[in-house]
Amino acid sequence: MVKCPNCGIRNKYEGNEFRPFCSERCKLLDFGVWAEGGYAVPAESSKLTEEDIELIERVRQEREN
């Protein structure tokens, strides 16, 4: 038995075509949240340093030669 991640109802895992969800409805509701970006992982924006830029440029030039 597993708990549906959407509504919390406990259901059999084996033989359930919608697992880990309890029903197609819960599966589609979860997919809707995912499709709208509700589960997006926040990312930190990082800025390149002058050293990073120089290294990238050096590697690019080496690959061209």
Contact map, one row per residue, 1 for C-alpha under 8 A:
11100000011110000000000000000000000000000000000000000000000000000
11110000011110000001000000000000000000000000000000000000000000000
11111001111000000001100000000000000000000000000000000000000000000
01111111111000000011110000000000000000000000000000000000000000000
00111111000000000001100000000000000000000000000000000000000000000
00011111000000000000100001101100000000000000000000000000000000000
00011111100000000000000001000000000000000000000000000000000000000
00111111110000000000000000000000000000000000000000000000000000000
00110011111000000000010000000000000000000000000000000000000000000
11110001111100000000010000000000000000000000000000000000000000000
11110000111110000000010000000000000000000000000000000000000000000
11000000011111110000000000000000000000000000000000000000000000000
11000000001111110011000000000000000000000000000000000000000000000
00000000000111110000000000000000000000000000000000000000000000000
00000000000111111000000000000000000000000000000000000000000000000
00000000000111111111010000000000000000000000000000000000000000000
00000000000000111110000000000000000000000000000000000000000000000
00000000000000011111111100100000000000000000000000000000000000000
00010000000010011111111000000000000000000000000000000000000000000
01111000000010010111110000000000000000000000000000000000000000000
00111100000000000111111101100000000000000000000000000000000000000
00010000111000010111111101100000000000000000000000000000000000000
00000000000000000110111111100000000000000000000000000000000000000
00000000000000000100111111110000000000000000000000000000000000000
00000000000000000000001111111000000000000000000000000000000000000
00000110000000000000111111111100000000000000000000000000000000000
00000100000000000100111111111110000000000000000000000000000000000
00000000000000000000000111111111000000000000000000000000000000000
00000100000000000000000011111111100000000000000000000000000000000
00000100000000000000000001111111110000000000000000000000000000000
00000000000000000000000000111111111000000000000000000000000000000
00000000000000000000000000011111111100000000000000000000000000000
00000000000000000000000000001111111111100000000000000000000000000
00000000000000000000000000000111111111110000000000000000000000000
00000000000000000000000000000011111111000000000000000000000000000
00000000000000000000000000000001111111000000000000000000000000000
00000000000000000000000000000000111111110000000000000000000000000
00000000000000000000000000000000111111110000000000000000000000000
00000000000000000000000000000000110011111000000000000000000000000
00000000000000000000000000000000010011111100000000000000000000000
00000000000000000000000000000000000000111110000000000000000000000
00000000000000000000000000000000000000011111000000000000000000000
00000000000000000000000000000000000000001111100000000000000000000
00000000000000000000000000000000000000000111110000000000000000000
00000000000000000000000000000000000000000011111000000000000000000
00000000000000000000000000000000000000000001111100000000000000000
00000000000000000000000000000000000000000000111110000000000000000
00000000000000000000000000000000000000000000011111111000000000000
00000000000000000000000000000000000000000000001111111000000000000
00000000000000000000000000000000000000000000000111111100000000000
00000000000000000000000000000000000000000000000111111110000000000
00000000000000000000000000000000000000000000000111111111000000000
00000000000000000000000000000000000000000000000111111111100000000
00000000000000000000000000000000000000000000000001111111110000000
00000000000000000000000000000000000000000000000000111111111000000
00000000000000000000000000000000000000000000000000011111111100000
00000000000000000000000000000000000000000000000000001111111110000
00000000000000000000000000000000000000000000000000000111111111000
00000000000000000000000000000000000000000000000000000011111111100
00000000000000000000000000000000000000000000000000000001111111110
00000000000000000000000000000000000000000000000000000000111111111
00000000000000000000000000000000000000000000000000000000011111111
00000000000000000000000000000000000000000000000000000000001111111
00000000000000000000000000000000000000000000000000000000000111111
00000000000000000000000000000000000000000000000000000000000011111
